């Protein structure tokens, strides 16, 4: 018998993906309301908005949610549809590396020199 899924599948991943989707949806609504009623007119205003710690934390949670959501989804796709172990391993490593680089880039943007 060949096993194609992981021991980490199940309710925890399902719940994490749903929670991340809910947060991303709420964050998108927040951004729409924010920019509809208080538009940012120039780079200095944008930078000033980003100096607020709570704004950077909301953005960080959004990117973490996005990365987790993408990881769980793509990992499931790889496990379900890529039958070759070697190809699945390579794709998983490439995707994980891309997510890691993205995470480092986002942290650098959000927290460089105190904002």
C-alpha positions in Angstrom: 0.0 0.0 0.0 1.3 3.4 -1.0 0.7 6.4 1.3 0.3 9.7 -0.6 -0.8 12.0 2.3 0.9 13.2 5.4 0.3 12.4 9.1 -0.3 16.2 9.6 -3.4 16.3 7.4 -6.8 16.8 8.9 -8.7 19.2 11.1 -5.8 21.3 12.2 -4.8 22.2 8.6 -8.4 22.7 7.6 -9.0 25.0 10.5 -5.8 27.0 10.0 -6.6 27.5 6.3 -10.1 28.7 7.2 -8.9 31.1 9.9 -6.2 32.5 7.6 -8.9 33.0 4.9 -11.2 34.8 7.3 -8.4 37.1 8.5 -7.4 37.9 4.9 -11.0 38.7 4.1 -11.4 41.0 7.1 -8.1 42.6 6.3 -9.1 43.3 2.8 -12.3 44.9 4.0 -10.3 47.0 6.4 -8.0 48.2 3.5 -11.0 49.0 1.3 -12.6 51.1 4.0 -9.3 52.7 5.0 -8.4 53.8 1.5 -12.0 54.7 0.5 -12.5 57.1 3.4 -8.9 58.2 4.1 -6.9 57.9 0.9 -3.1 58.2 1.0 -2.0 60.9 -1.3 1.7 60.6 -1.5 4.7 58.5 -0.3 5.3 60.5 2.8 1.7 59.9 4.0 2.1 56.2 3.2 5.3 56.1 5.1 3.7 57.9 8.0 0.9 55.4 8.1 3.4 52.6 8.2 5.2 54.1 11.2 2.2 53.1 13.4 3.1 49.8 15.1 -0.5 48.4 14.9 -0.5 48.9 11.1 2.7 47.0 10.7 1.4 44.2 12.9 -1.8 44.0 10.9 0.2 43.8 7.7 2.5 41.2 9.3 -0.5 39.0 10.3 -1.9 39.4 6.8 1.3 38.2 5.2 1.7 35.3 7.7 -1.8 34.3 7.0 -1.2 34.5 3.2 2.0 32.4 3.5 0.3 29.8 5.7 -2.7 29.6 3.5 -0.6 29.2 0.4 1.6 26.5 2.1 -1.3 24.4 3.2 -3.0 24.6 -0.1 0.0 23.9 -2.3 1.2 21.2 0.0 -2.1 19.5 -0.3 -2.1 19.8 -4.1 1.4 18.4 -4.3 0.5 15.5 -2.0 -2.7 14.7 -3.9 -1.7 15.1 -7.5 2.1 14.6 -7.8 2.7 10.9 -7.6 6.4 10.9 -8.1 8.1 11.3 -4.8 11.2 13.0 -6.3 9.2 15.5 -8.2 7.0 16.2 -5.2 10.1 16.7 -3.0 11.6 19.2 -5.5 8.4 21.1 -6.0 7.8 21.3 -2.2 11.4 22.5 -1.6 11.2 25.1 -4.3 7.8 26.3 -3.1 8.9 26.4 0.6 12.1 28.3 -0.4 10.0 30.8 -2.2 7.7 31.3 0.8 10.7 31.6 3.1 12.3 34.3 0.9 9.0 36.1 0.7 8.7 36.0 4.5 12.2 37.4 5.0 11.5 40.1 2.5 8.2 41.1 4.2 9.8 41.2 7.6 12.6 43.4 6.2 10.1 45.8 4.7 7.8 46.0 7.7 10.5 46.3 10.4 13.6 47.9 8.8 14.9 50.8 10.8 11.8 50.9 13.0 9.4 51.2 10.1 
